[in-house]
Amino acid sequence: MGSTTDKIKGQANELAGKAKQGIGEATGSDKLQGEGVMQEAKGHGQQALGNAKDAVKDTADKAAAAAHKNL
């Protein structure tokens, strides 16, 4: 999965998690609130993975450019 896909899925999970938390709070469902917290956390993790992939790619691109420049 690419970094953009990870970020998009992460954002979707964050939003869905927040919605579940709100619905759980409104209906008094601790279970739904808990599921929402977990889904939101999963979204944060997915976004962090996407950001890490971007950082690795940027570093690799810079290293390749520097190596090419020194040839």
PyMOL Python script that loads the backbone (N, CA, C, O; Angstrom):
from pymol import cmd

cmd.read_pdbstr("""\
ATOM      1  N   MET A   1       0.847  -1.168   0.000  1.00  0.00           N
ATOM      2  CA  MET A   1       0.000   0.000   0.000  1.00  0.00           C
ATOM      3  C   MET A   1       0.896   1.235   0.000  1.00  0.00           C
ATOM      4  O   MET A   1       1.899   1.276   0.712  1.00  0.00           O
ATOM      5  N   GLY A   2       0.541   2.225  -0.784  1.00  0.00           N
ATOM      6  CA  GLY A   2       1.320   3.451  -0.850  1.00  0.00           C
ATOM      7  C   GLY A   2       1.037   4.378   0.310  1.00  0.00           C
ATOM      8  O   GLY A   2       0.081   4.195   1.064  1.00  0.00           O
ATOM      9  N   SER A   3       1.886   5.373   0.434  1.00  0.00           N
ATOM     10  CA  SER A   3       1.742   6.306   1.556  1.00  0.00           C
ATOM     11  C   SER A   3       0.436   7.092   1.481  1.00  0.00           C
ATOM     12  O   SER A   3      -0.201   7.348   2.502  1.00  0.00           O
ATOM     13  N   THR A   4       0.045   7.471   0.274  1.00  0.00           N
ATOM     14  CA  THR A   4      -1.198   8.237   0.122  1.00  0.00           C
ATOM     15  C   THR A   4      -2.395   7.385   0.522  1.00  0.00           C
ATOM     16  O   THR A   4      -3.310   7.865   1.190  1.00  0.00           O
ATOM     17  N   THR A   5      -2.384   6.121   0.110  1.00  0.00           N
ATOM     18  CA  THR A   5      -3.477   5.214   0.467  1.00  0.00           C
ATOM     19  C   THR A   5      -3.549   5.042   1.977  1.00  0.00           C
ATOM     20  O   THR A   5      -4.634   5.061   2.557  1.00  0.00           O
ATOM     21  N   ASP A   6      -2.385   4.875   2.616  1.00  0.00           N
ATOM     22  CA  ASP A   6      -2.361   4.737   4.080  1.00  0.00           C
ATOM     23  C   ASP A   6      -2.953   5.975   4.742  1.00  0.00           C
ATOM     24  O   ASP A   6      -3.732   5.870   5.689  1.00  0.00           O
ATOM     25  N   LYS A   7      -2.578   7.141   4.240  1.00  0.00           N
ATOM     26  CA  LYS A   7      -3.064   8.389   4.845  1.00  0.00           C
ATOM     27  C   LYS A   7      -4.574   8.536   4.670  1.00  0.00           C
ATOM     28  O   LYS A   7      -5.273   8.952   5.595  1.00  0.00           O
ATOM     29  N   ILE A   8      -5.076   8.194   3.481  1.00  0.00           N
ATOM     30  CA  ILE A   8      -6.517   8.313   3.219  1.00  0.00           C
ATOM     31  C   ILE A   8      -7.302   7.340   4.088  1.00  0.00           C
ATOM     32  O   ILE A   8      -8.301   7.712   4.703  1.00  0.00           O
ATOM     33  N   LYS A   9      -6.839   6.083   4.136  1.00  0.00           N
ATOM     34  CA  LYS A   9      -7.525   5.094   4.980  1.00  0.00           C
ATOM     35  C   LYS A   9      -7.444   5.494   6.451  1.00  0.00           C
ATOM     36  O   LYS A   9      -8.395   5.299   7.209  1.00  0.00           O
ATOM     37  N   GLY A  10      -6.308   6.053   6.846  1.00  0.00           N
ATOM     38  CA  GLY A  10      -6.160   6.508   8.222  1.00  0.00           C
ATOM     39  C   GLY A  10      -7.136   7.605   8.566  1.00  0.00           C
ATOM     40  O   GLY A  10      -7.756   7.592   9.630  1.00  0.00           O
ATOM     41  N   GLN A  11      -7.271   8.556   7.660  1.00  0.00           N
ATOM     42  CA  GLN A  11      -8.200   9.658   7.914  1.00  0.00           C
ATOM     43  C   GLN A  11      -9.636   9.141   7.971  1.00  0.00           C
ATOM     44  O   GLN A  11     -10.426   9.579   8.807  1.00  0.00           O
ATOM     45  N   ALA A  12      -9.970   8.208   7.080  1.00  0.00           N
ATOM     46  CA  ALA A  12     -11.318   7.636   7.092  1.00  0.00           C
ATOM     47  C   ALA A  12     -11.594   6.904   8.397  1.00  0.00           C
ATOM     48  O   ALA A  12     -12.683   7.020   8.959  1.00  0.00           O
ATOM     49  N   ASN A  13     -10.610   6.151   8.882  1.00  0.00           N
ATOM     50  CA  ASN A  13     -10.797   5.443  10.153  1.00  0.00           C
ATOM     51  C   ASN A  13     -10.907   6.410  11.325  1.00  0.00           C
ATOM     52  O   ASN A  13     -11.680   6.176  12.254  1.00  0.00           O
ATOM     53  N   GLU A  14     -10.141   7.488  11.285  1.00  0.00           N
ATOM     54  CA  GLU A  14     -10.259   8.487  12.353  1.00  0.00           C
ATOM     55  C   GLU A  14     -11.661   9.078  12.391  1.00  0.00           C
ATOM     56  O   GLU A  14     -12.272   9.184  13.454  1.00  0.00           O
ATOM     57  N   LEU A  15     -12.166   9.461  11.222  1.00  0.00           N
ATOM     58  CA  LEU A  15     -13.504  10.062  11.158  1.00  0.00           C
ATOM     59  C   LEU A  15     -14.577   9.076  11.585  1.00  0.00           C
ATOM     60  O   LEU A  15     -15.489   9.434  12.330  1.00  0.00           O
ATOM     61  N   ALA A  16     -14.476   7.839  11.120  1.00  0.00           N
ATOM     62  CA  ALA A  16     -15.456   6.818  11.500  1.00  0.00           C
ATOM     63  C   ALA A  16     -15.389   6.558  13.000  1.00  0.00           C
ATOM     64  O   ALA A  16     -16.418   6.387  13.654  1.00  0.00           O
ATOM     65  N   GLY A  17     -14.175   6.529  13.540  1.00  0.00           N
ATOM     66  CA  GLY A  17     -14.017   6.314  14.977  1.00  0.00           C
ATOM     67  C   GLY A  17     -14.635   7.426  15.798  1.00  0.00           C
ATOM     68  O   GLY A  17     -15.288   7.178  16.812  1.00  0.00           O
ATOM     69  N   LYS A  18     -14.424   8.657  15.351  1.00  0.00           N
ATOM     70  CA  LYS A  18     -15.017   9.793  16.063  1.00  0.00           C
ATOM     71  C   LYS A  18     -16.542   9.736  15.992  1.00  0.00           C
ATOM     72  O   LYS A  18     -17.232  10.041  16.964  1.00  0.00           O
ATOM     73  N   ALA A  19     -17.058   9.339  14.820  1.00  0.00           N
ATOM     74  CA  ALA A  19     -18.514   9.227  14.677  1.00  0.00           C
ATOM     75  C   ALA A  19     -19.064   8.157  15.615  1.00  0.00           C
ATOM     76  O   ALA A  19     -20.082   8.367  16.275  1.00  0.00           O
ATOM     77  N   LYS A  20     -18.389   7.010  15.672  1.00  0.00           N
ATOM     78  CA  LYS A  20     -18.833   5.943  16.572  1.00  0.00           C
ATOM     79  C   LYS A  20     -18.813   6.410  18.019  1.00  0.00           C
ATOM     80  O   LYS A  20     -19.719   6.098  18.792  1.00  0.00           O
ATOM     81  N   GLN A  21     -17.782   7.156  18.381  1.00  0.00           N
ATOM     82  CA  GLN A  21     -17.702   7.664  19.750  1.00  0.00           C
ATOM     83  C   GLN A  21     -18.886   8.570  20.051  1.00  0.00           C
ATOM     84  O   GLN A  21     -19.497   8.477  21.116  1.00  0.00           O
ATOM     85  N   GLY A  22     -19.202   9.444  19.108  1.00  0.00           N
ATOM     86  CA  GLY A  22     -20.326  10.361  19.302  1.00  0.00           C
ATOM     87  C   GLY A  22     -21.653   9.642  19.399  1.00  0.00           C
ATOM     88  O   GLY A  22     -22.485   9.969  20.245  1.00  0.00           O
ATOM     89  N   ILE A  23     -21.850   8.660  18.533  1.00  0.00           N
ATOM     90  CA  ILE A  23     -23.096   7.883  18.570  1.00  0.00           C
ATOM     91  C   ILE A  23     -23.160   7.081  19.859  1.00  0.00           C
ATOM     92  O   ILE A  23     -24.214   6.987  20.489  1.00  0.00           O
ATOM     93  N   GLY A  24     -22.029   6.503  20.250  1.00  0.00           N
ATOM     94  CA  GLY A  24     -21.994   5.744  21.501  1.00  0.00           C
ATOM     95  C   GLY A  24     -22.307   6.609  22.699  1.00  0.00           C
ATOM     96  O   GLY A  24     -23.010   6.188  23.618  1.00  0.00           O
ATOM     97  N   GLU A  25     -21.784   7.815  22.686  1.00  0.00           N
ATOM     98  CA  GLU A  25     -22.058   8.745  23.790  1.00  0.00           C
ATOM     99  C   GLU A  25     -23.530   9.139  23.810  1.00  0.00           C
ATOM    100  O   GLU A  25     -24.158   9.192  24.868  1.00  0.00           O
ATOM    101  N   ALA A  26     -24.076   9.417  22.615  1.00  0.00           N
ATOM    102  CA  ALA A  26     -25.473   9.846  22.525  1.00  0.00           C
ATOM    103  C   ALA A  26     -26.444   8.742  22.938  1.00  0.00           C
ATOM    104  O   ALA A  26     -27.506   9.008  23.501  1.00  0.00           O
ATOM    105  N   THR A  27     -26.059   7.497  22.646  1.00  0.00           N
ATOM    106  CA  THR A  27     -26.956   6.378  22.965  1.00  0.00           C
ATOM    107  C   THR A  27     -26.610   5.694  24.284  1.00  0.00           C
ATOM    108  O   THR A  27     -27.319   4.789  24.725  1.00  0.00           O
ATOM    109  N   GLY A  28     -25.528   6.124  24.904  1.00  0.00           N
ATOM    110  CA  GLY A  28     -25.130   5.518  26.165  1.00  0.00           C
ATOM    111  C   GLY A  28     -24.448   4.163  25.995  1.00  0.00           C
ATOM    112  O   GLY A  28     -24.422   3.355  26.924  1.00  0.00           O
ATOM    113  N   SER A  29     -23.892   3.917  24.798  1.00  0.00           N
ATOM    114  CA  SER A  29     -23.251   2.634  24.531  1.00  0.00           C
ATOM    115  C   SER A  29     -21.740   2.743  24.754  1.00  0.00           C
ATOM    116  O   SER A  29     -21.010   3.304  23.937  1.00  0.00           O
ATOM    117  N   ASP A  30     -21.296   2.190  25.886  1.00  0.00           N
ATOM    118  CA  ASP A  30     -19.861   2.179  26.169  1.00  0.00           C
ATOM    119  C   ASP A  30     -19.105   1.345  25.142  1.00  0.00           C
ATOM    120  O   ASP A  30     -17.976   1.668  24.774  1.00  0.00           O
ATOM    121  N   LYS A  31     -19.744   0.264  24.682  1.00  0.00           N
ATOM    122  CA  LYS A  31     -19.118  -0.610  23.694  1.00  0.00           C
ATOM    123  C   LYS A  31     -18.832   0.163  22.408  1.00  0.00           C
ATOM    124  O   LYS A  31     -17.728   0.082  21.870  1.00  0.00           O
ATOM    125  N   LEU A  32     -19.805   0.901  21.917  1.00  0.00           N
ATOM    126  CA  LEU A  32     -19.635   1.664  20.682  1.00  0.00           C
ATOM    127  C   LEU A  32     -18.597   2.771  20.871  1.00  0.00           C
ATOM    128  O   LEU A  32     -17.807   3.046  19.968  1.00  0.00           O
ATOM    129  N   GLN A  33     -18.600   3.391  22.019  1.00  0.00           N
ATOM    130  CA  GLN A  33     -17.584   4.413  22.303  1.00  0.00           C
ATOM    131  C   GLN A  33     -16.187   3.789  22.270  1.00  0.00           C
ATOM    132  O   GLN A  33     -15.260   4.363  21.699  1.00  0.00           O
ATOM    133  N   GLY A  34     -16.044   2.623  22.879  1.00  0.00           N
ATOM    134  CA  GLY A  34     -14.756   1.934  22.898  1.00  0.00           C
ATOM    135  C   GLY A  34     -14.299   1.542  21.506  1.00  0.00           C
ATOM    136  O   GLY A  34     -13.123   1.683  21.168  1.00  0.00           O
ATOM    137  N   GLU A  35     -15.238   1.045  20.690  1.00  0.00           N
ATOM    138  CA  GLU A  35     -14.907   0.708  19.307  1.00  0.00           C
ATOM    139  C   GLU A  35     -14.442   1.946  18.551  1.00  0.00           C
ATOM    140  O   GLU A  35     -13.515   1.884  17.743  1.00  0.00           O
ATOM    141  N   GLY A  36     -15.094   3.064  18.822  1.00  0.00           N
ATOM    142  CA  GLY A  36     -14.718   4.315  18.174  1.00  0.00           C
ATOM    143  C   GLY A  36     -13.324   4.762  18.545  1.00  0.00           C
ATOM    144  O   GLY A  36     -12.566   5.227  17.694  1.00  0.00           O
ATOM    145  N   VAL A  37     -12.983   4.623  19.815  1.00  0.00           N
ATOM    146  CA  VAL A  37     -11.641   4.993  20.274  1.00  0.00           C
ATOM    147  C   VAL A  37     -10.600   4.125  19.569  1.00  0.00           C
ATOM    148  O   VAL A  37      -9.573   4.624  19.109  1.00  0.00           O
ATOM    149  N   MET A  38     -10.875   2.822  19.487  1.00  0.00           N
ATOM    150  CA  MET A  38      -9.936   1.906  18.838  1.00  0.00           C
ATOM    151  C   MET A  38      -9.798   2.204  17.345  1.00  0.00           C
ATOM    152  O   MET A  38      -8.692   2.171  16.806  1.00  0.00           O
ATOM    153  N   GLN A  39     -10.904   2.492  16.684  1.00  0.00           N
ATOM    154  CA  GLN A  39     -10.849   2.780  15.249  1.00  0.00           C
ATOM    155  C   GLN A  39     -10.108   4.089  14.992  1.00  0.00           C
ATOM    156  O   GLN A  39      -9.352   4.206  14.027  1.00  0.00           O
ATOM    157  N   GLU A  40     -10.330   5.065  15.857  1.00  0.00           N
ATOM    158  CA  GLU A  40      -9.617   6.335  15.710  1.00  0.00           C
ATOM    159  C   GLU A  40      -8.113   6.124  15.897  1.00  0.00           C
ATOM    160  O   GLU A  40      -7.307   6.691  15.159  1.00  0.00           O
ATOM    161  N   ALA A  41      -7.742   5.314  16.876  1.00  0.00           N
ATOM    162  CA  ALA A  41      -6.323   5.020  17.104  1.00  0.00           C
ATOM    163  C   ALA A  41      -5.718   4.293  15.910  1.00  0.00           C
ATOM    164  O   ALA A  41      -4.580   4.562  15.525  1.00  0.00           O
ATOM    165  N   LYS A  42      -6.474   3.380  15.329  1.00  0.00           N
ATOM    166  CA  LYS A  42      -6.012   2.683  14.128  1.00  0.00           C
ATOM    167  C   LYS A  42      -5.757   3.688  13.012  1.00  0.00           C
ATOM    168  O   LYS A  42      -4.770   3.577  12.285  1.00  0.00           O
ATOM    169  N   GLY A  43      -6.634   4.656  12.878  1.00  0.00           N
ATOM    170  CA  GLY A  43      -6.465   5.697  11.859  1.00  0.00           C
ATOM    171  C   GLY A  43      -5.206   6.513  12.078  1.00  0.00           C
ATOM    172  O   GLY A  43      -4.490   6.839  11.131  1.00  0.00           O
ATOM    173  N   HIS A  44      -4.942   6.840  13.336  1.00  0.00           N
ATOM    174  CA  HIS A  44      -3.711   7.580  13.648  1.00  0.00           C
ATOM    175  C   HIS A  44      -2.487   6.764  13.236  1.00  0.00           C
ATOM    176  O   HIS A  44      -1.525   7.297  12.683  1.00  0.00           O
ATOM    177  N   GLY A  45      -2.542   5.471  13.513  1.00  0.00           N
ATOM    178  CA  GLY A  45      -1.435   4.585  13.149  1.00  0.00           C
ATOM    179  C   GLY A  45      -1.235   4.501  11.648  1.00  0.00           C
ATOM    180  O   GLY A  45      -0.103   4.520  11.165  1.00  0.00           O
ATOM    181  N   GLN A  46      -2.331   4.410  10.911  1.00  0.00           N
ATOM    182  CA  GLN A  46      -2.238   4.344   9.453  1.00  0.00           C
ATOM    183  C   GLN A  46      -1.636   5.629   8.890  1.00  0.00           C
ATOM    184  O   GLN A  46      -0.810   5.588   7.978  1.00  0.00           O
ATOM    185  N   GLN A  47      -2.049   6.755   9.434  1.00  0.00           N
ATOM    186  CA  GLN A  47      -1.490   8.027   8.954  1.00  0.00           C
ATOM    187  C   GLN A  47      -0.008   8.126   9.291  1.00  0.00           C
ATOM    188  O   GLN A  47       0.779   8.627   8.487  1.00  0.00           O
ATOM    189  N   ALA A  48       0.373   7.657  10.464  1.00  0.00           N
ATOM    190  CA  ALA A  48       1.784   7.683  10.845  1.00  0.00           C
ATOM    191  C   ALA A  48       2.602   6.796   9.911  1.00  0.00           C
ATOM    192  O   ALA A  48       3.719   7.149   9.535  1.00  0.00           O
ATOM    193  N   LEU A  49       2.047   5.646   9.536  1.00  0.00           N
ATOM    194  CA  LEU A  49       2.728   4.757   8.598  1.00  0.00           C
ATOM    195  C   LEU A  49       2.908   5.447   7.245  1.00  0.00           C
ATOM    196  O   LEU A  49       3.979   5.367   6.644  1.00  0.00           O
ATOM    197  N   GLY A  50       1.878   6.113   6.774  1.00  0.00           N
ATOM    198  CA  GLY A  50       1.978   6.852   5.516  1.00  0.00           C
ATOM    199  C   GLY A  50       3.040   7.935   5.580  1.00  0.00           C
ATOM    200  O   GLY A  50       3.797   8.122   4.627  1.00  0.00           O
ATOM    201  N   ASN A  51       3.101   8.645   6.691  1.00  0.00           N
ATOM    202  CA  ASN A  51       4.119   9.690   6.862  1.00  0.00           C
ATOM    203  C   ASN A  51       5.522   9.085   6.901  1.00  0.00           C
ATOM    204  O   ASN A  51       6.462   9.654   6.347  1.00  0.00           O
ATOM    205  N   ALA A  52       5.659   7.933   7.555  1.00  0.00           N
ATOM    206  CA  ALA A  52       6.964   7.265   7.625  1.00  0.00           C
ATOM    207  C   ALA A  52       7.406   6.802   6.239  1.00  0.00           C
ATOM    208  O   ALA A  52       8.580   6.923   5.886  1.00  0.00           O
ATOM    209  N   LYS A  53       6.473   6.275   5.458  1.00  0.00           N
ATOM    210  CA  LYS A  53       6.806   5.859   4.098  1.00  0.00           C
ATOM    211  C   LYS A  53       7.280   7.052   3.271  1.00  0.00           C
ATOM    212  O   LYS A  53       8.237   6.942   2.505  1.00  0.00           O
ATOM    213  N   ASP A  54       6.610   8.181   3.428  1.00  0.00           N
ATOM    214  CA  ASP A  54       7.032   9.397   2.716  1.00  0.00           C
ATOM    215  C   ASP A  54       8.445   9.804   3.126  1.00  0.00           C
ATOM    216  O   ASP A  54       9.259  10.166   2.276  1.00  0.00           O
ATOM    217  N   ALA A  55       8.733   9.746   4.412  1.00  0.00           N
ATOM    218  CA  ALA A  55      10.055  10.143   4.908  1.00  0.00           C
ATOM    219  C   ALA A  55      11.140   9.226   4.366  1.00  0.00           C
ATOM    220  O   ALA A  55      12.209   9.693   3.974  1.00  0.00           O
ATOM    221  N   VAL A  56      10.870   7.920   4.340  1.00  0.00           N
ATOM    222  CA  VAL A  56      11.848   6.966   3.812  1.00  0.00           C
ATOM    223  C   VAL A  56      12.077   7.222   2.330  1.00  0.00           C
ATOM    224  O   VAL A  56      13.216   7.209   1.863  1.00  0.00           O
ATOM    225  N   LYS A  57      10.997   7.454   1.591  1.00  0.00           N
ATOM    226  CA  LYS A  57      11.124   7.707   0.155  1.00  0.00           C
ATOM    227  C   LYS A  57      11.913   8.988  -0.098  1.00  0.00           C
ATOM    228  O   LYS A  57      12.780   9.019  -0.971  1.00  0.00           O
ATOM    229  N   ASP A  58      11.625  10.028   0.648  1.00  0.00           N
ATOM    230  CA  ASP A  58      12.355  11.293   0.487  1.00  0.00           C
ATOM    231  C   ASP A  58      13.846  11.109   0.772  1.00  0.00           C
ATOM    232  O   ASP A  58      14.691  11.630   0.045  1.00  0.00           O
ATOM    233  N   THR A  59      14.160  10.370   1.824  1.00  0.00           N
ATOM    234  CA  THR A  59      15.559  10.127   2.169  1.00  0.00           C
ATOM    235  C   THR A  59      16.252   9.310   1.078  1.00  0.00           C
ATOM    236  O   THR A  59      17.387   9.608   0.704  1.00  0.00           O
ATOM    237  N   ALA A  60      15.578   8.292   0.574  1.00  0.00           N
ATOM    238  CA  ALA A  60      16.151   7.474  -0.493  1.00  0.00           C
ATOM    239  C   ALA A  60      16.353   8.294  -1.763  1.00  0.00           C
ATOM    240  O   ALA A  60      17.371   8.155  -2.441  1.00  0.00           O
ATOM    241  N   ASP A  61      15.381   9.147  -2.083  1.00  0.00           N
ATOM    242  CA  ASP A  61      15.506  10.003  -3.270  1.00  0.00           C
ATOM    243  C   ASP A  61      16.689  10.958  -3.138  1.00  0.00           C
ATOM    244  O   ASP A  61      17.438  11.162  -4.094  1.00  0.00           O
ATOM    245  N   LYS A  62      16.855  11.538  -1.958  1.00  0.00           N
ATOM    246  CA  LYS A  62      17.974  12.458  -1.731  1.00  0.00           C
ATOM    247  C   LYS A  62      19.313  11.737  -1.818  1.00  0.00           C
ATOM    248  O   LYS A  62      20.277  12.267  -2.370  1.00  0.00           O
ATOM    249  N   ALA A  63      19.368  10.518  -1.269  1.00  0.00           N
ATOM    250  CA  ALA A  63      20.611   9.740  -1.315  1.00  0.00           C
ATOM    251  C   ALA A  63      20.945   9.364  -2.757  1.00  0.00           C
ATOM    252  O   ALA A  63      22.105   9.432  -3.164  1.00  0.00           O
ATOM    253  N   ALA A  64      19.939   8.971  -3.525  1.00  0.00           N
ATOM    254  CA  ALA A  64      20.163   8.609  -4.921  1.00  0.00           C
ATOM    255  C   ALA A  64      20.617   9.816  -5.725  1.00  0.00           C
ATOM    256  O   ALA A  64      21.505   9.700  -6.570  1.00  0.00           O
ATOM    257  N   ALA A  65      20.021  10.967  -5.471  1.00  0.00           N
ATOM    258  CA  ALA A  65      20.415  12.190  -6.180  1.00  0.00           C
ATOM    259  C   ALA A  65      21.845  12.567  -5.835  1.00  0.00           C
ATOM    260  O   ALA A  65      22.612  12.969  -6.710  1.00  0.00           O
ATOM    261  N   ALA A  66      22.206  12.442  -4.573  1.00  0.00           N
ATOM    262  CA  ALA A  66      23.562  12.775  -4.154  1.00  0.00           C
ATOM    263  C   ALA A  66      24.572  11.811  -4.764  1.00  0.00           C
ATOM    264  O   ALA A  66      25.651  12.224  -5.189  1.00  0.00           O
ATOM    265  N   ALA A  67      24.227  10.537  -4.807  1.00  0.00           N
ATOM    266  CA  ALA A  67      25.113   9.535  -5.399  1.00  0.00           C
ATOM    267  C   ALA A  67      25.275   9.786  -6.894  1.00  0.00           C
ATOM    268  O   ALA A  67      26.375   9.666  -7.434  1.00  0.00           O
ATOM    269  N   HIS A  68      24.192  10.128  -7.546  1.00  0.00           N
ATOM    270  CA  HIS A  68      24.247  10.404  -8.991  1.00  0.00           C
ATOM    271  C   HIS A  68      25.076  11.651  -9.278  1.00  0.00           C
ATOM    272  O   HIS A  68      25.805  11.721 -10.268  1.00  0.00           O
ATOM    273  N   LYS A  69      24.949  12.618  -8.402  1.00  0.00           N
ATOM    274  CA  LYS A  69      25.686  13.884  -8.572  1.00  0.00           C
ATOM    275  C   LYS A  69      27.187  13.665  -8.441  1.00  0.00           C
ATOM    276  O   LYS A  69      27.976  14.345  -9.097  1.00  0.00           O
ATOM    277  N   ASN A  70      27.581  12.715  -7.593  1.00  0.00           N
ATOM    278  CA  ASN A  70      29.001  12.447  -7.349  1.00  0.00           C
ATOM    279  C   ASN A  70      29.628  11.553  -8.410  1.00  0.00           C
ATOM    280  O   ASN A  70      30.838  11.329  -8.384  1.00  0.00           O
ATOM    281  N   LEU A  71      28.838  11.040  -9.336  1.00  0.00           N
ATOM    282  CA  LEU A  71      29.394  10.168 -10.369  1.00  0.00           C
ATOM    283  C   LEU A  71      30.093  10.926 -11.423  1.00  0.00           C
ATOM    284  O   LEU A  71      30.617  10.333 -12.366  1.00  0.00           O
TER     285      LEU A  71
END
""", "prot")
cmd.dss("prot")
cmd.show_as("cartoon", "prot")
cmd.util.cbc("prot")
cmd.orient("prot")
